[in-house]
Amino acid sequence: MTERFEVRYTDSARSDLFRLFDFLLERALTVEDFEGAQAAIDAIASAADLHLSRSPFLYRKVGDSPFLRELLIPFRSAGYVVLYEIEGASKVNILAVRHQLEDDYH
């Protein structure tokens, strides 16, 4: 049986999710747009939990540390990028989340 990593969100990452959700809601014009905002947040959370709890070392490194990495999450015609750090043999800390068109993490 494969050990699973515990996936945790930092306060900053949670703030990023709220910021992204608010951004989508502010631009929503239809019921589908409102539902799409929630679907985007759900897709990020689902992908982060699924992939990072099983194989966090699989995704691309950021900088020189083998423990700081990024997960790319495709969503509709764009996507999101999750910055995370692997802590020990059992934990993954999500540090930040951004839309792929944003310049950098906030």
C-alpha positions as CSV (number, residue, x, y, z in Angstrom):
1,M,0.0,0.0,0.0
2,T,1.3,3.4,-1.0
3,E,1.6,6.0,1.8
4,R,-0.4,9.2,1.1
5,F,0.8,12.7,1.8
6,E,-1.3,15.1,3.8
7,V,-2.1,18.1,1.7
8,R,-2.4,21.4,3.7
9,Y,-3.1,25.0,2.5
10,T,-1.2,27.9,4.0
11,D,-3.2,31.0,4.9
12,S,-1.7,32.7,1.9
13,A,-2.8,29.9,-0.4
14,R,-6.4,30.1,1.0
15,S,-6.3,33.8,0.4
16,D,-5.3,33.2,-3.2
17,L,-8.3,30.9,-3.7
18,F,-10.6,33.5,-2.4
19,R,-9.0,36.2,-4.6
20,L,-9.4,34.0,-7.7
21,F,-13.0,33.2,-6.8
22,D,-13.8,36.9,-6.3
23,F,-12.1,37.7,-9.6
24,L,-14.3,35.2,-11.4
25,L,-17.5,36.3,-9.6
26,E,-16.9,40.0,-10.4
27,R,-16.9,39.2,-14.1
28,A,-19.8,36.8,-14.0
29,L,-22.7,37.8,-16.3
30,T,-24.7,34.5,-16.4
31,V,-25.6,31.7,-14.1
32,E,-23.1,29.6,-16.0
33,D,-20.4,32.1,-15.2
34,F,-21.3,31.9,-11.5
35,E,-21.2,28.1,-11.6
36,G,-17.9,28.3,-13.5
37,A,-16.3,30.3,-10.7
38,Q,-17.2,27.5,-8.2
39,A,-16.1,24.8,-10.7
40,A,-12.7,26.5,-11.1
41,I,-12.1,26.4,-7.3
42,D,-13.4,22.9,-7.1
43,A,-11.0,21.8,-9.9
44,I,-8.0,23.3,-8.2
45,A,-8.8,21.7,-4.8
46,S,-9.6,18.3,-6.4
47,A,-6.5,18.2,-8.6
48,A,-4.3,19.3,-5.7
49,D,-5.6,16.7,-3.4
50,L,-5.6,13.9,-6.0
51,H,-2.1,14.5,-7.4
52,L,-0.2,15.9,-4.4
53,S,-1.4,13.4,-1.9
54,R,-0.1,10.5,-4.1
55,S,2.9,11.7,-6.0
56,P,4.2,15.2,-5.1
57,F,7.7,14.6,-6.4
58,L,6.4,14.0,-9.9
59,Y,5.8,17.7,-10.8
60,R,8.3,20.3,-11.9
61,K,10.8,21.8,-9.5
62,V,11.0,25.5,-8.7
63,G,14.5,26.8,-8.2
64,D,17.2,24.7,-6.7
65,S,15.3,22.9,-3.9
66,P,13.9,19.5,-4.8
67,F,11.1,20.1,-2.3
68,L,9.7,23.3,-3.8
69,R,7.5,22.4,-6.9
70,E,4.6,23.5,-9.1
71,L,1.5,21.6,-10.2
72,L,-0.2,22.8,-13.4
73,I,-4.0,22.4,-13.4
74,P,-5.7,22.8,-16.8
75,F,-9.1,24.3,-16.6
76,R,-11.2,25.1,-19.7
77,S,-9.1,27.2,-22.1
78,A,-6.6,28.3,-19.4
79,G,-5.5,26.9,-16.1
80,Y,-3.9,27.4,-12.7
81,V,-0.5,26.9,-11.1
82,V,-0.1,25.6,-7.5
83,L,3.2,26.3,-5.7
84,Y,3.8,23.8,-3.0
85,E,6.6,22.5,-0.7
86,I,7.1,18.9,0.3
87,E,7.7,18.7,4.1
88,G,9.2,15.5,5.3
89,A,7.9,12.1,4.2
90,S,4.2,12.8,4.8
91,K,3.1,16.4,4.2
92,V,2.7,18.8,1.3
93,N,2.1,22.5,2.0
94,I,0.4,24.5,-0.7
95,L,2.0,27.9,-0.5
96,A,0.3,29.8,-3.3
97,V,-2.2,29.5,-6.2
98,R,-2.3,31.7,-9.3
99,H,-4.0,31.8,-12.7
100,Q,-1.5,30.8,-15.4
101,L,-1.7,34.3,-17.0
102,E,-0.7,36.1,-13.8
103,D,2.9,37.2,-13.7
104,D,3.9,35.7,-10.4
105,Y,2.5,34.4,-7.1
106,H,1.0,37.0,-4.8
